[in-house]
Amino acid sequence: MDIVRGVLSALKNNGIAQAYGFANGRDIAIEPGLTEILKYWLKAGYPLGNHSYNHTDLNKVTVQVYISDIEKMDRLLQTLSNVSDLIGRRRVYRYPFLDEGNTLEKRDAVRAYLFKKDYKIAEVTIDYSDWAWNGAYSRCTSQQDQKSLAWLKAHFVDGAERSLRSSKAIAQLLFGRDIAQILLVHDSAYNAIMLDTVLRELHRQGVKFITVDEALADPVYKMNPNFAYKIGLTFLEQVAASRGVDITELADTPYTIDGLNEICSEQPAPK
């Protein structure tokens, strides 16, 4: 609950009026009391969307299993209708692991289901792998490695800024203009501490925060890249891959997931 309070405080401090919390029920099944976090989010004035009940990877299950998992999460969210009217806006979906299907048949079938049920798809265009930074933070905190913790704090904002610049450059290359970007962050211990700093710095650099609904009104999100892939891709990466556009040089980050996973790791990942 402290983590959620920290993240919500960062959102409110930066004037962000709408940020969807994409919920899954995997941990709630083990610890039902975690439903209080969803209630707290709603009572704070922010909507919840669907992230599938078991945080299911479409690339690893059948379409039938995947859709059943979406429906199971929808039923859980619906039980919160007495908490806030915002639950009526729950039919916004984000794919776990950013995997939208490793075959076009899977991709098309799930999209057809979502649109039939009046879901909007909340694509992601900016992802600075904050979850990997959180993993490093947790390990370093456990080991009381102050030097590494200082390094993480000194570079975290830079990682977010680089991801923003990269996404802007890719959008310009693909569409010839700036687009409404959609930023992915996680409710995590490190974001509870650092998200306020990240958002304030982005705002200082001229970023205007808008709602998810405003972002999805950008015509680019009516586009279906119609591309099957095996490893999670952002919306911009999907579009680039579907067009055969090489965006490697625009990926401006020295902070790789493998590199972050090595920080404070007792067994460094193989080179």
C-alpha positions in Angstrom: 0.0 0.0 0.0 2.9 2.3 0.7 4.1 1.7 -2.9 0.7 2.7 -4.3 0.5 5.8 -2.1 4.0 6.9 -3.4 3.0 6.4 -7.0 -0.3 8.2 -6.6 1.4 11.0 -4.8 3.8 11.4 -7.8 0.9 11.5 -10.2 -1.1 14.1 -8.3 2.0 16.2 -7.6 2.5 16.5 -11.3 -1.1 17.3 -12.2 -1.8 14.0 -14.0 -5.5 13.7 -14.0 -5.9 10.2 -15.5 -3.5 7.3 -15.3 -4.9 3.9 -15.9 -3.9 1.2 -13.5 -3.8 -2.0 -15.4 -4.6 -4.7 -12.9 -4.2 -8.4 -12.9 -5.5 -10.9 -10.3 -2.6 -13.4 -10.0 -1.4 -12.2 -6.6 -4.9 -11.4 -5.5 -5.8 -15.1 -5.9 -3.1 -15.9 -3.4 -3.7 -12.9 -1.1 -7.3 -11.6 -1.4 -6.6 -8.6 0.8 -4.6 -7.1 -2.1 -8.0 -6.1 -3.6 -7.7 -3.1 -1.2 -5.0 -1.7 -3.4 -7.4 -1.6 -6.4 -10.0 0.0 -4.2 -7.5 2.6 -3.1 -6.5 3.4 -6.7 -10.2 3.9 -7.6 -10.9 6.1 -4.6 -8.0 8.3 -5.5 -9.8 9.1 -8.7 -7.9 7.0 -11.2 -9.5 4.3 -13.5 -8.5 0.6 -13.7 -8.1 -1.3 -16.9 -7.7 -5.0 -17.7 -4.3 -6.7 -17.8 -5.6 -10.3 -17.8 -6.2 -12.2 -14.6 -3.0 -14.3 -14.6 -0.7 -11.8 -16.5 -0.9 -14.3 -19.3 1.5 -14.3 -22.3 -0.5 -14.6 -25.5 2.5 -16.2 -27.2 2.4 -19.1 -24.8 -1.3 -20.1 -24.6 -4.2 -20.6 -27.0 -6.6 -17.8 -27.9 -9.3 -19.5 -25.9 -7.3 -19.6 -22.7 -6.2 -16.0 -23.2 -9.7 -14.7 -23.8 -10.9 -16.6 -20.8 -8.3 -14.9 -18.7 -9.4 -11.5 -19.9 -13.0 -12.3 -19.0 -12.0 -13.6 -15.6 -10.2 -10.3 -14.9 -13.2 -8.3 -16.1 -15.5 -10.1 -13.7 -13.1 -9.3 -10.8 -13.0 -5.6 -11.8 -16.8 -5.6 -12.1 -17.1 -6.6 -8.4 -15.6 -3.1 -7.6 -18.5 -1.3 -9.2 -19.8 -0.3 -5.7 -16.4 1.4 -5.0 -16.4 3.9 -7.8 -18.2 4.7 -11.0 -14.8 4.7 -12.7 -15.0 0.9 -12.9 -17.4 1.6 -15.8 -14.4 2.6 -17.8 -12.5 -0.7 -17.2 -12.6 -1.9 -20.7 -9.2 -0.6 -21.7 -6.7 -3.4 -22.3 -3.0 -3.7 -22.1 -1.2 -6.8 -23.3 1.1 -8.5 -20.7 4.7 -8.5 -21.7 3.7 -6.3 -24.7 3.0 -9.6 -26.6 0.2 -9.2 -29.0 0.6 -12.6 -30.7 3.3 -14.7 -32.3 1.0 -15.5 -35.2 -1.4 -13.3 -37.2 -4.2 -15.8 -36.4 -3.8 -15.2 -32.7 -3.3 -11.5 -33.0 -6.4 -11.1 -35.2 -8.6 -13.3 -33.0 -7.8 -11.5 -29.8 -8.2 -8.1 -31.4 -11.6 -9.1 -32.8 -12.7 -10.2 -29.3 -11.5 -7.0 -27.7 -13.3 -4.8 -30.2 -16.5 -6.8 -30.1 -16.5 -6.2 -26.3 -15.9 -2.5 -26.8 -12.3 -2.5 -25.4 -9.7 0.1 -26.3 -6.2 -1.2 -26.6 -3.7 0.9 -24.6 -0.6 0.5 -26.6 2.8 1.5 -25.2 5.3 3.8 -27.0 7.7 4.7 -24.1 9.1 2.0 -22.0 12.3 2.6 -20.1 12.2 -0.9 -18.4 11.5 0.6 -15.0 10.8 -2.9 -13.7 14.4 -3.9 -14.3 15.6 -0.8 -12.4 13.3 -1.8 -9.5 14.8 -5.3 -9.5 18.3 -3.8 -9.2 17.1 -1.4 -6.5 15.6 -4.3 -4.5 18.8 -6.4 -4.7 21.1 -3.5 -3.8 18.8 -2.5 -0.9 18.9 -6.0 0.4 22.7 -6.0 0.2 23.0 -2.5 1.6 25.2 -1.6 -1.5 25.2 2.2 -1.1 27.5 2.8 -4.1 25.2 0.9 -6.5 22.1 2.6 -5.0 23.7 5.9 -5.6 24.5 4.9 -9.2 20.9 3.9 -9.8 19.5 7.2 -8.4 22.0 9.2 -10.6 21.0 7.4 -13.8 17.3 6.5 -13.5 16.0 9.8 -14.8 18.5 9.8 -17.6 17.1 6.4 -18.6 13.6 7.8 -18.8 14.7 10.9 -20.7 16.6 8.8 -23.3 13.6 6.6 -23.8 11.4 9.6 -24.4 13.8 11.1 -26.9 14.1 7.8 -28.7 10.3 7.4 -29.0 9.9 10.9 -30.3 12.6 10.3 -32.9 11.1 7.0 -34.0 7.6 8.6 -34.3 9.1 11.4 -36.5 10.7 8.8 -38.7 7.6 6.7 -39.0 4.8 9.3 -39.2 6.6 12.6 -40.0 5.3 14.3 -36.8 5.1 14.1 -33.1 2.4 11.8 -31.8 0.6 11.4 -28.5 2.9 9.1 -26.6 1.8 6.5 -24.0 4.2 5.9 -21.1 4.4 2.6 -19.3 5.4 2.6 -15.6 4.9 0.1 -12.9 3.7 0.3 -9.3 7.0 -0.6 -7.8 9.1 0.3 -4.7 11.6 2.3 -6.8 8.9 4.3 -8.6 7.3 5.1 -5.2 10.6 6.9 -4.5 11.7 8.2 -8.0 8.6 8.6 -10.2 7.9 12.2 -8.9 11.4 13.2 -9.9 11.1 11.6 -13.3 7.7 13.3 -14.0 8.9 16.7 -12.8 12.0 16.5 -15.0 10.0 15.5 -18.0 7.6 18.4 -17.4 10.6 20.8 -17.0 11.7 19.7 -20.5 8.3 20.6 -22.0 6.4 17.4 -21.8 2.6 18.0 -21.5 0.8 15.2 -19.7 -2.5 14.2 -21.2 -5.1 11.5 -20.4 -5.1 8.0 -21.9 -8.3 8.9 -23.7 -6.7 11.9 -25.3 -3.7 9.9 -26.3 -5.7 7.2 -27.9 -7.6 9.8 -29.9 -4.4 10.3 -32.0 -5.2 8.7 -35.4 -2.0 6.6 -35.3 -3.7 4.3 -32.7 -6.3 3.3 -35.2 -3.5 1.6 -37.1 -3.0 -2.1 -36.9 0.6 -2.9 -37.6 -0.6 -6.4 -38.5 2.7 -7.9 -37.4 3.3 -11.1 -35.5 6.4 -11.3 -33.3 7.9 -13.5 -30.5 9.3 -11.0 -28.0 7.5 -8.0 -26.6 7.5 -4.8 -28.7 6.1 -1.3 -28.2 3.6 0.0 -30.7 6.3 2.0 -32.4 8.6 -1.0 -32.7 5.7 -3.0 -34.2 5.0 -0.4 -36.8 8.7 -0.1 -37.7 9.1 -3.9 -38.0 6.0 -4.2 -40.1 7.4 -1.6 -42.5 10.9 -3.0 -42.5 12.3 0.2 -41.0 15.5 -0.1 -39.1 15.3 2.0 -35.9 18.4 0.5 -34.2 20.4 3.7 -34.3 17.5 5.6 -32.6 17.5 3.3 -29.6 19.3 5.7 -27.3 20.1 3.9 -24.1 23.2 2.4 -22.5 20.9 0.9 -19.8 20.1 -2.6 -21.1 17.9 -5.1 -19.2 20.9 -7.5 -19.1 23.1 -4.8 -17.7 20.5 -3.8 -15.1 20.0 -7.4 -14.1 23.7 -7.7 -13.3 23.7 -4.9 -10.8 24.0 -6.3 -7.3 23.6 -9.7 -8.7 25.5 -12.5 -7.0 25.7 -14.4 -10.2 26.2 -11.9 -13.1 24.5 -12.8 -16.3 26.9 -14.5 -18.9 28.3 -12.1 -21.5 
